[in-house]
Each structure stands twice: as structure tokens, then as C-alpha cells.
Amino acid sequence: MPINYHLPSFTDHYSLNILLDTYMKEFPDRFRDGARIASVFGSFTGAVWNGGRNVAGDYTRELNEKIMKSFNDRGIPLRFTFTNPLIEEKHLSDKVCNDILKMAENGLNEVIVMSPILEQYIRENYPGYKITSSTCKQIRSMDDLNSELDKNYNLVVLDYNWNNKFDELALIKDKGRCEVLVNACCQPECPRRGEHYRSIGKYQIELCSLAQSGLGLGGKNIVKEPFLCQYMDYNIYKIKDFPTHISPDDIETKYMPMGFSQFKLEGRTIDDIKMLEMYVYYLAKPEYKDIVRLEMLSALTGRIKYFNVFPR
């Protein structure tokens, strides 16, 4: 059975993710048996529906089409993180978000949702997308989780606080459609997680409003209320002792035998070096970690020229 990994950011980690896919195909024996890239999630700039992490900047369709084609030609879906919890009826007509979905509706790409209003709009207007239920919903009741799995979702991303609670995980009735966040950087039982998602959503709306008004990031009226969190920039070695952390050995020896096969790696806003270490930790066989890290790092820094990694 394949181990399906859903990787972060087809924009900020574009070069890293294209490199990883190329490297895995060139040296499959260096990676854990069954490990594959099932999708890359994130958002193009300028999308007011985006949630979970802020994505700033102007919308550039020509470049975005090339990015999408780069992944889709490799059989890798883009999964749009349209999980802003503050979406209202007035946001549904947003030109950028609708243009993204029109551009990418090819039967391969997917959408992750949180807002019921937005989910209904996408289902009615863009039926070609598989829909995933977001971890941002923070579903903590087993009855609610199983009810969510009864709905027409391709996958349901579990709240990270279910991790390693095997007596409770055993009660999930459709484990094959559950996606498990294995490297959560948040403290277990974080009391501010919902507040943080709302803060990110509010700021995303402000960023997009300024961009569309022509003011950009230099606008004078933007106010970002700081949401300070010491966990936002943690690396893999700082979170390994969390009770919610799931190791690659846990995936193979505990989760896969239970019927789970979909695993999410978060990290849209960390730098490529930290993300590369996440990939090495989860995907590379232990005996090949050093050579995989060295050669991929060399490729990222231009010391090894595998290919032209950025679309032109």
C-alpha cells in the first residue's frame, strides 16, 4: 500500500518540491518503501479564500499556470487551501479565487475547505474538484468525526490532537479517507488555535483588499494585530518529543496497519532548509539520509545542476 504524503506549498517550496519529486524518481531505493507525493497544498497569491497561513502578493496568472503545469505534468495535484474561516457571501465573487478555480479545474486538482458557505459555492460552481475537509475545523468529537466522514469529502484531515490516541483512532470507521497531520508544530491542546486561524483569515482579507486597491503592502491603513506564537517556526527536532508527534516508523508500524494511508506534512511558511530536513526525516531510508540531504541541498544551492527548477 502506498504511503501518501501531502506536502506544503507549491509556491514558496516550488523548487524544493519539484526537486524532491525528481530525486525520488531518480533514486527510488533511497526512500521508504511506498512513499509517494500525493499532492502539494497551498495557495497562489492574492486569494482572499486562502487560510491557515498568510500568502501575500499580486496575482500573476501566467506564472501560476506554469507552476500548476509543472506539478500536474508529473501527476501531482495542487490542493488549494481555501480554508479562511471568515468568508462571507460578499467574498464568493472574488475575481482572483474564481479565476484560480476556473484555470485549475482539470479533474486532477483539489480544494481544502472550512467555510460551509464557500464549500457550497465551490460544489455548485466548480464540480470538477475533489473536496477535502480541513483540520482547521478542529473536530474533537468521535461522533462528529464519523459524521464528517459520512459526507461527500474525498478526505478528512484529522485534528492533530487525535495523534497517538490509538484507542480512539480505532473507533474511526473510514480510516482510509482520513489524513493525519504527522508533524504538527502547535503545542498539544493549544487553546489559541481557533483564534489563530481567525487572525490569519482576517489578515488575508486585508492583504487581498490592499492588493486589489493598488496600495499593496505599502498601504497606510493596514493593521495587523500581532499573533505571537513561539511554536510557529519550530523544526523537526524541537517537536519530536510532543505527544502528538508521529515518527516515520510510527507511520509504517502503527498507522498503516490500522488502515491509515494519507499523511500531511505542514510547513508552508518555514524556509526550504528546514522543510528539506522534514522531508529527509520522513521520506528517506535511515541509511540514505545523509546522502539525500547532501545532494538535495547541493541541488537547491546550485552546486548540482539537476534541471532548471523554476518555470520561465
Secondary structure per residue as TSV (DSSP state, phi and psi in degrees):
chain	resnum	aa	ss	phi	psi
A	1	M	-	360.0	133.1
A	2	P	-	-68.9	147.6
A	3	I	E	-97.1	106.6
A	4	N	E	-89.6	116.3
A	5	Y	E	-105.3	131.6
A	6	H	E	-106.3	115.3
A	7	L	E	-102.6	155.3
A	8	P	E	-87.4	137.4
A	9	S	-	68.1	102.0
A	10	F	S	-82.9	-0.7
A	11	T	S	-108.9	-67.4
A	12	D	T	-63.0	-32.6
A	13	H	T	-108.4	29.5
A	14	Y	H	-55.0	-58.1
A	15	S	H	-60.8	-42.3
A	16	L	H	-62.5	-44.4
A	17	N	H	-71.7	-37.4
A	18	I	H	-65.5	-41.3
A	19	L	H	-61.8	-44.5
A	20	L	H	-60.0	-46.2
A	21	D	H	-61.2	-43.4
A	22	T	H	-63.1	-44.6
A	23	Y	H	-66.9	-40.5
A	24	M	H	-63.8	-36.2
A	25	K	H	-74.2	-31.1
A	26	E	H	-77.8	-34.9
A	27	F	-	-129.3	62.7
A	28	P	G	-61.0	-27.4
A	29	D	G	-69.9	-14.4
A	30	R	G	-87.5	-3.3
A	31	F	B	-117.2	156.2
A	32	R	-	-59.8	141.1
A	33	D	T	-58.4	128.1
A	34	G	T	88.6	-11.8
A	35	A	E	-67.1	130.1
A	36	R	E	-147.0	156.0
A	37	I	E	-86.0	110.9
A	38	A	E	-88.2	-28.7
A	39	S	E	-170.2	166.9
A	40	V	E	-126.9	126.3
A	41	F	E	-106.1	160.9
A	42	G	E	150.4	-157.7
A	43	S	-	-150.3	149.4
A	44	F	-	-75.7	159.2
A	45	T	T	-66.2	153.8
A	46	G	T	84.1	8.2
A	47	A	-	-96.6	108.8
A	48	V	T	-67.3	-24.2
A	49	W	T	-75.4	-14.3
A	50	N	-	-62.2	143.3
A	51	G	-	-144.5	178.7
A	52	G	S	88.2	-47.1
A	53	R	S	-145.2	147.7
A	54	N	-	-77.4	139.6
A	55	V	-	-129.0	108.8
A	56	A	-	-102.8	160.4
A	57	G	S	125.9	170.9
A	58	D	-	-83.7	150.1
A	59	Y	-	-79.6	126.8
A	60	T	-	-127.9	95.8
A	61	R	H	-62.1	-41.8
A	62	E	H	-59.9	-46.6
A	63	L	H	-65.7	-41.0
A	64	N	H	-62.7	-37.9
A	65	E	H	-62.1	-39.1
A	66	K	H	-68.3	-40.4
A	67	I	H	-61.5	-48.5
A	68	M	H	-58.3	-45.6
A	69	K	H	-63.0	-37.4
A	70	S	H	-58.1	-43.6
A	71	F	H	-78.6	-45.8
A	72	N	H	-62.3	-36.2
A	73	D	T	-63.6	-21.7
A	74	R	T	-92.1	2.4
A	75	G	T	80.2	15.7
A	76	I	-	-102.1	119.2
A	77	P	-	-72.5	147.9
A	78	L	E	-88.9	138.5
A	79	R	E	-119.4	113.3
A	80	F	E	-80.6	126.4
A	81	T	E	-85.4	69.8
A	82	F	E	-89.8	67.5
A	83	T	-	-119.0	21.2
A	84	N	-	-62.6	120.6
A	85	P	T	-76.6	-8.2
A	86	L	T	-103.3	16.8
A	87	I	-	-67.2	132.9
A	88	E	-	-119.4	173.0
A	89	E	G	-53.3	-37.6
A	90	K	G	-66.9	-20.2
A	91	H	G	-85.6	-12.6
A	92	L	T	-66.3	-26.3
A	93	S	T	-88.8	7.8
A	94	D	-	-52.8	125.7
A	95	K	H	-66.3	-41.1
A	96	V	H	-63.3	-50.0
A	97	C	H	-64.5	-41.6
A	98	N	H	-66.4	-36.1
A	99	D	H	-66.5	-38.5
A	100	I	H	-60.0	-47.6
A	101	L	H	-70.0	-34.8
A	102	K	H	-64.3	-44.1
A	103	M	H	-63.2	-39.0
A	104	A	H	-103.1	5.3
A	105	E	T	-81.2	82.2
A	106	N	T	-122.5	10.7
A	107	G	T	88.8	-9.3
A	108	L	T	-105.0	-42.9
A	109	N	-	-76.8	160.6
A	110	E	E	-135.8	170.9
A	111	V	E	-134.2	139.5
A	112	I	E	-106.6	132.3
A	113	V	E	-127.7	156.8
A	114	M	-	-130.3	-47.9
A	115	S	-	-73.3	124.9
A	116	P	H	-60.4	-35.9
A	117	I	H	-62.5	-47.7
A	118	L	H	-69.3	-40.7
A	119	E	H	-57.8	-46.1
A	120	Q	H	-62.2	-42.1
A	121	Y	H	-61.5	-43.6
A	122	I	H	-66.9	-43.4
A	123	R	H	-61.4	-37.9
A	124	E	H	-77.2	-35.1
A	125	N	H	-103.6	-20.4
A	126	Y	-	-135.9	69.1
A	127	P	T	-70.7	-5.6
A	128	G	T	-80.8	0.5
A	129	Y	S	-100.8	137.5
A	130	K	E	-75.0	139.0
A	131	I	E	-112.0	130.6
A	132	T	E	-111.8	136.8
A	133	S	E	-83.6	127.6
A	134	S	-	-78.6	149.8
A	135	T	G	-64.8	-18.5
A	136	C	G	-61.6	-19.1
A	137	K	G	-68.6	-20.2
A	138	Q	-	54.6	52.5
A	139	I	-	-75.9	117.8
A	140	R	-	-117.5	-6.2
A	141	S	-	-97.1	133.9
A	142	M	H	-64.4	-38.1
A	143	D	H	-62.1	-42.7
A	144	D	H	-66.4	-37.6
A	145	L	H	-65.8	-45.7
A	146	N	H	-66.6	-31.9
A	147	S	H	-66.7	-37.4
A	148	E	H	-63.2	-37.9
A	149	L	H	-71.0	-18.6
A	150	D	H	-75.3	-16.9
A	151	K	S	-83.3	171.4
A	152	N	S	-82.9	63.1
A	153	Y	-	-108.4	142.9
A	154	N	S	-66.9	-47.9
A	155	L	E	-140.8	157.2
A	156	V	E	-123.7	120.0
A	157	V	E	-84.4	122.1
A	158	L	-	-71.6	149.8
A	159	D	-	-63.3	137.0
A	160	Y	G	-64.8	-18.0
A	161	N	G	-72.8	-9.8
A	162	W	G	-75.9	-18.4
A	163	N	T	-56.8	132.5
A	164	N	T	68.2	10.7
A	165	K	-	-97.3	79.0
A	166	F	H	-70.0	-29.6
A	167	D	H	-63.6	-37.7
A	168	E	H	-79.1	-40.8
A	169	L	H	-59.6	-31.5
A	170	A	T	-64.9	-20.3
A	171	L	T	-84.9	-7.7
A	172	I	-	-71.2	129.5
A	173	K	S	-86.8	-17.2
A	174	D	-	-134.8	72.1
A	175	K	G	-64.8	-28.8
A	176	G	G	-66.3	-19.4
A	177	R	G	-103.7	12.5
A	178	C	E	-98.6	136.5
A	179	E	E	-108.8	129.3
A	180	V	E	-107.2	124.2
A	181	L	E	-81.9	107.2
A	182	V	-	-91.2	-21.6
A	183	N	S	-121.5	40.4
A	184	A	-	-56.7	128.8
A	185	C	-	-89.6	-15.5
A	186	C	S	-67.3	147.4
A	187	Q	-	-62.0	144.3
A	188	P	T	-56.5	140.8
A	189	E	T	55.6	39.8
A	190	C	-	-58.1	123.2
A	191	P	T	-78.4	-9.3
A	192	R	T	-112.0	10.3
A	193	R	H	-61.0	-47.8
A	194	G	H	-62.9	-42.1
A	195	E	H	-60.6	-38.5
A	196	H	H	-65.4	-44.8
A	197	Y	H	-59.4	-40.6
A	198	R	H	-67.4	-38.1
A	199	S	H	-63.4	-43.2
A	200	I	H	-63.0	-43.2
A	201	G	H	-62.4	-42.3
A	202	K	H	-61.8	-45.4
A	203	Y	H	-67.4	-36.6
A	204	Q	H	-61.5	-41.6
A	205	I	H	-62.6	-42.6
A	206	E	H	-65.0	-43.5
A	207	L	H	-59.3	-45.8
A	208	C	H	-70.0	-35.6
A	209	S	H	-63.5	-42.2
A	210	L	H	-67.2	-41.7
A	211	A	H	-61.8	-42.4
A	212	Q	H	-72.7	-23.6
A	213	S	H	-82.6	-9.4
A	214	G	T	90.7	-2.4
A	215	L	-	-79.4	-30.1
A	216	G	G	62.5	-159.9
A	217	L	G	-73.0	-9.3
A	218	G	G	-85.7	2.0
A	219	G	-	-59.5	143.9
A	220	K	S	-84.2	-17.9
A	221	N	S	-95.9	-2.6
A	222	I	-	-74.5	133.2
A	223	V	-	-128.1	113.9
A	224	K	-	-104.9	113.9
A	225	E	-	-73.8	119.5
A	226	P	-	-64.0	132.8
A	227	F	-	-115.8	91.7
A	228	L	-	-82.0	130.5
A	229	C	-	-146.7	120.8
A	230	Q	T	-70.2	-13.6
A	231	Y	T	-91.9	-7.9
A	232	M	T	-66.3	-26.1
A	233	D	T	-118.0	27.9
A	234	Y	-	-71.2	150.1
A	235	N	-	-102.0	175.1
A	236	I	H	-60.5	-30.3
A	237	Y	H	-82.6	-13.9
A	238	K	H	-88.8	-13.9
A	239	I	H	-110.6	-2.0
A	240	K	T	-63.6	-24.7
A	241	D	T	-91.3	-2.8
A	242	F	S	-65.6	141.1
A	243	P	T	-65.7	-15.3
A	244	T	T	-90.6	-3.8
A	245	H	-	-74.6	138.4
A	246	I	-	-119.5	120.2
A	247	S	-	-83.1	163.5
A	248	P	H	-62.5	-32.7
A	249	D	H	-67.5	-37.4
A	250	D	H	-60.5	-41.7
A	251	I	I	-57.5	-46.5
A	252	E	I	-75.9	-36.8
A	253	T	I	-99.2	-17.9
A	254	K	I	-119.4	-53.1
A	255	Y	I	-75.9	-45.9
A	256	M	H	-61.5	-44.8
A	257	P	H	-61.8	-25.1
A	258	M	H	-77.6	-17.0
A	259	G	T	113.2	0.0
A	260	F	-	-81.7	139.3
A	261	S	-	-142.6	1.2
A	262	Q	E	-115.8	124.3
A	263	F	E	-135.4	132.3
A	264	K	E	-105.1	135.2
A	265	L	-	-110.5	116.6
A	266	E	-	-84.5	165.1
A	267	G	-	143.3	32.4
A	268	R	T	-61.6	-31.9
A	269	T	T	-108.7	3.7
A	270	I	S	-86.1	165.4
A	271	D	-	-76.5	164.1
A	272	D	H	-59.7	-35.0
A	273	I	H	-65.6	-44.9
A	274	K	H	-66.3	-37.4
A	275	M	H	-68.6	-39.0
A	276	L	H	-58.6	-41.8
A	277	E	H	-64.3	-36.2
A	278	M	H	-59.5	-45.9
A	279	Y	H	-63.3	-43.2
A	280	V	H	-62.1	-43.6
A	281	Y	H	-60.8	-45.3
A	282	Y	H	-87.2	-37.1
A	283	L	H	-99.5	-35.2
A	284	A	B	-79.1	143.9
A	285	K	-	-64.3	144.3
A	286	P	G	-52.0	-39.8
A	287	E	G	-74.0	-10.4
A	288	Y	G	-113.6	3.4
A	289	K	H	-58.4	-43.3
A	290	D	H	-65.8	-44.6
A	291	I	H	-71.3	-36.7
A	292	V	H	-63.2	-46.0
A	293	R	H	-60.7	-46.7
A	294	L	H	-63.4	-48.6
A	295	E	H	-71.8	-36.7
A	296	M	H	-70.8	-38.1
A	297	L	H	-64.7	-39.9
A	298	S	H	-63.6	-38.4
A	299	A	H	-67.9	-40.6
A	300	L	H	-64.1	-34.8
A	301	T	T	-91.9	5.0
A	302	G	T	86.4	6.0
A	303	R	S	-76.3	-28.1
A	304	I	S	-122.1	127.4
A	305	K	-	-99.0	86.7
A	306	Y	-	-72.4	-43.8
A	307	F	S	-172.4	171.2
A	308	N	-	-80.7	109.7
A	309	V	-	-88.6	-9.0
A	310	F	S	-115.5	135.0
A	311	P	-	-67.1	144.1
A	312	R	-	-125.9	360.0
